[in-house]
Amino acid sequence: MSMLELRNVSKVYGGGTTEVDAISDIDLAVDRGSLVAIMGPSGSGKSTLLTIAGTLEQPTTGDVMINGSNVVGMSRNDKARLRRRTIGYVFQDFNLLAGLTAVENVSLPLELDGISMRKARAQGMSALEELGLVDRAESYPDQLSGGERQRVAIARAVVGERSLLLADEPSGALDSVNGEAVMRMILSACHGGVAALVVTHDAKLASWADRVVFLRDGKAVDETLPPQQPEDLLSNDTSSPSES
Amino acid sequence: MTLDSVSFARRPSDGGVPARRAVTRWAWRLLRREWRQQSLVLALIAIAVAVTTVGVGVSTNTPLSPYVGFGSATDLATFSNYGASTTAKIASWHQRYGATDVIENQSVTIPGSVATFDLRSQNPEGPYGRPLLSLVTGHFPTRANETAVTSGVASDFNVKVGSSWRELGVTRKVVGIVENPKNLLDEFALVLPGQVKVANEVTVLFDAGRVGKTSLGSNVITPASVAQSNVLNPQTISIVLVTMAMLLIGLVAIAGFTVLAQRRLRSIGMLGALGATDEHIKLVVRANGFFVGLVGALSGFVVGFAAWLAYRPTLESSAHHVIGLFQLPWIVIIVAVVLAVAAAFFASTRPARAMTRISVVSALAGRPAPPKQLRRSAVPGIIFAVAAFFLLGAAGASGGNGSGVGEVALGFVALTVAVVLLSPFLLTVLDRLSRRAPLAIRMATRDLARYRARSGSALGAISVGVLIAMVVIIASAARFGNVLDYAGPNVSSTQLLIYTPNGPYGPGGPGNASKGGGASSESMTTMARDAHDIAAALGSNKFVKLETTSATLQHAAPGRSYSGPLYVATPQLLEAFGISESSIKPTTEILSMRPGFAGITKMQIVYGNYFANGGPNGAWPCPTSDCLANPSMQEISALPAGTSAPNTVITEYAVHRLRLARATSGWFVETTKPLSAAQLTGARATAAADGLSIESKSTIPTSATIIDWATLVGIMLALGVLAMTIGLIRSETAGDLRILAATGASSRTRRSLTAATAGALALVGAVVGTAAAYLAMIGFSRTNALDGLSSLASVPMANLMAILIAMPAVAAIVGWLAAWREPKGMSGLVIQ
C-alpha cells in the first residue's frame, strides 16, 4: 500500500468564464521510503498538487489516499489531525514561527497533538540532534542562518511518527551547498521509511529522487527515473524558481 | 523518532490541554515580540484603567463617605435624646444582639462664634466605635474629670495636654489630643461614658445580623439601606463611564486586532499546515486579545495606583479625613480591570473567526480572504433603535422622579448596539451613494464598504462618541432653551446685583404676599446709599434700582412653569437698557427678552393672596381675584439676558391696573470691565455691613459652556478614534495603494484617498451619532410632561455645524496632510 496515492485528481479554480483547470486527472503514488520529485514550469500545477496531497486543499474530483484512507470528504478537524500525525511540510521560505525557539518550533506539532510539553520537547531535541542542530535548539528563527532554518523546518516535518514529507522548493532560498544538504536530509528521512514528495525546479536536486514526475498545464506529461537528467523537458521553462 | 509513551488512540483529537497551552504560549511570545504593533490598544486600556483608579479613588474619598458613622458596626441607630424609651431600646438590643456601642453628643457653642463642638462620651475601647477615634498625643480620659480634645477645640479654647479646662460648669484636665480619622472636621471633646448630661444626639452602633431595617425602627440604618438611598453614587457613575470607555476601546481594538491578525497571516497559515484546528487558530488570536487586555489593565492599574499614592496626601488635606493607603473602591477597580480584559478579548473574537475562514493555502501565501459580498441586513440595528426609542420614552414618561434610571440606561445600551450594528450597513449605503464621485472618493468608500470588519467598528466608535456628545448638547440646549424655566447664566462678568435682606423677590414676593412690609424708610435710605457707594467703587456705568411686587407669572399647563424674579419695568430701568417707552404698546403687561415668550399661551399673572388662598387649582382661566389670565406680553430684546437680571418685567401699566404694591428689592450694577475678585470681595464686605447681599457671575457652567465643551469633546473623541484607526484601515488596502503607485498614481492620489477615507468616516459617524442622539431625545421628550417635544425646537446650530461639517472637514484635511509620506518600502513591495 502506497503512503500517498492520488487517483484521477483534478482541481478547478473559479467558475464560468474564469474557470481554470489547475491540475487534471493526476494519478500518482508515493511508497514508504521513496522520494518523488515534481518538476514543471510555472503554473503547471506543482504547488496545487502538493497542497491537495497535504490535505490543505480539496480536489474538485478524484481521491486522495493517505496511508490507505481517503481524505476527500474528511472533516476539517480530521484533516488537521492527519496533518499533525502523518504529514510534514517543508516550504521554500521555511515558515518557522517567530517567537518560538528552534526546539519549540520542532515540538509544536507534537504539542498540538496533545503530547505534553516535556515529552514533545524531548522528541524535538532528538530530531534536532539527528540534524546536527542541538546546539541551536534555543535560538529563535531570526538568530539562525537560512540553512539552519530549513534544517529546523525539516526536523519539524519529520518529528514524531510522520510518514509523509511534502516539500515545496525546499532548497529554493538556499545556496547549492545548503540545498544539497537539505536534499540529503530528506533522502535520509526516506531511508527511515518516510514517503517524500518534493517540488523543485532544480534538475540536479531532482536527480536525488527515486522518480521524477513532470507536469505541464496541470497534466502529468512524463515520468522518468534518475540518473536520466530532465533538462530537455524543461527547455520551455523560463520562469524563476520563486515563481513556482 | 517514535512516540513510545503516548499512543495515538489515547491522545485527544483536538490536542487537549497541551495544544491549547502551546498556542497560548505562542500568542504570549508574539505579544512580547510585537507589543509595539499593539501599543495603541495597550495604551488606551492602560490609560482608561489608570484614570479609573485615580478618578474613582478621588471621587469616592473626597466627600465624606455615607458609611463612616458605622465604625465597624453593621447597624446604626440615632436618637435625639437619651430618654427612658431610648434606654429601654438600647437595653433590648444589647440583650438580643450582644455588644452595643453608645456614643452621646452634646452640642456646645464656642463662645463668640456661631461654630459648635460636641461634648462626646464614647468608650475608646468600644466594640464598634474604635475606627471613629484615634489618639494623636497623650492618652484617652480614664477618670470623670479628664477629657481629650481635638486640635480644633484645643486651639479654640487655647488649651493643651496638661491644661485645666472649664466648660459647661465642669473643670476637666486635658489629657490628650484626639481626632476622628473618618472626619477630620469633626470637633469634639471626649469624656468618659456617662459624663454627657444633656445629650442631643445618641448614636448606637450594633450588629443585628440579617434582621431587616424596618423591623428595628425607622431610625436604624444599615450600609445596604444607605446604598439604596444613594444609587447615583461615584461608584455607579464610574462603572457606567468605564463601561462606555471600554466599549469605545473595544471598537477600536477590533480594527487593531484584525490588522494584526492580517500581519500574522503566514504564521497562522503555517500553524494550520502543522495541524492546528480552527479552535487553535481562534485561540491564538483570542489569547492575544486577552493578554493585551490583561497587560494593559494591569499596567494601567499600577500607574493609577502609583498616581493615587502620590496624590493621596493632598487629597487627605483637602477632603478633611484620613484616607487609607488602600482605601479605594476596589469593586469598581476590579470591574474596570475585568471590563478591560473582556473588551480586548471580545474585540479579538471577530478577527479570530475571520482567520479560520481563510484557507491555509491563502494564509501561507499571505493572501487575505477576499471581502465577502455580504448583504448585511439593517433590520437588527433598526430593531434595537426602535427598542431604544420606546425605552427612552418609558423613561420620559416616568416624570424624572428617578424611577426611569433603569429605562434610560437600557435605552442608551440599546441605542449604542443599534449604532454599532447599523454602521457597517451604512458604509455600504455610502459606497452606493458615491459611485459617481471622483476616483479617490470612490475608492475610499468602496474600500470602507469592502473591509467592514475594521471600518465598521471604527465607524461605530466614532458614532458612539458623537452620540454621547450630541445627547449632552441637545439636552443642554433643550433645557437651557426653555423660555419658561429659564436656565441660562445668572449675570455676566460685568454685572452685579445688590439685594436687600428680602432677596430678589422682595418683601411681597410670590407666596410671600401676606408678609408684606419691608425695611423701614430709614434703613432703606442707608441701604440705597451703600448700594450706590458699591456701584461707585466699582466704577459702574449703569446703576438701576430694582422694584418688585407680589406678582409673578404662572403657566397654567403641564410642564415647566415660569421661574425667575419679576421686576417692575420702571422708567429708570427701561432707560438704562435703552428702551424707549414708545416702543412698548400701552396695554402691554409683561416685557421679556426671552425669545418666544410672547407666544406662550395659558400664561397668567398671579399676585396678592393667590398662593395664600390655595394657589393653582387647575381652573383655567384662573379666578379674577388675585389673577390675570392671558396678560399682554411683548418681547424686548434690549433687556438683559441673565437669569437673575431683569430679563422679564411687569409694566407700570400692569402694576397700576392690578393695584400692586411695590418695594425696592435691590439694585442692578453694570461696569465696563469684568469685575475682579478683589472688587467682589470689597463689594461683599460693604454690602454685609448693612445686611445687603450681592450676586455676581456664578461659577456654574453656562449652557453655552456646557454645549461648547460637549462639542469639543465629541469632536476630539471622534478625531481621536479616526487618528487611531485610519492607519489600520488604510493598511488593509496597502496592496491597492502599491498598485496605484506602480501604475503611476501621484502622491496627490494617495493623499486624496486617505483624506476621503478619513472624511467619509467622520461624516458618516457625525450623521449617525447626531441622528441617534435626536432619536434618543425625541423618544424621551415625546412622553416627558415636563419638557415635551417642543423643548427640542432649540437647536444649537453652530455646534451642529461644527460636528456635521467642520469635523469631517478637519478629518479630511488632517488625512491629506498625514499622507504626505510614501508608505515604508512601497517601491520594493510593488516589485514583489
Interface residues (C-beta under 8 A of the other chain):
Chain A: T51 G54 L56 E57 R76 N77 A80 R81 L82 R83 R84 R85 I87 Y89 F91 N95 L96 L97 A98 G99 L100 L108 P109 L110 E111 L112 D113 G114 I115 S116 M117 K119 A120 Q123 S126 A127 E130 R156 V158 V159 G160 E161 G192
Chain B: M1 T2 L3 S5 V6 F8 R11 P12 S13 D14 G15 G16 V17 P18 A19 R21 A22 V23 W26 R29 L30 R32 R33 R266 S267 G269 M270 L271 G272 A273 L274 G275 A276 T277 D278 H280 S359 V360 V361 L364
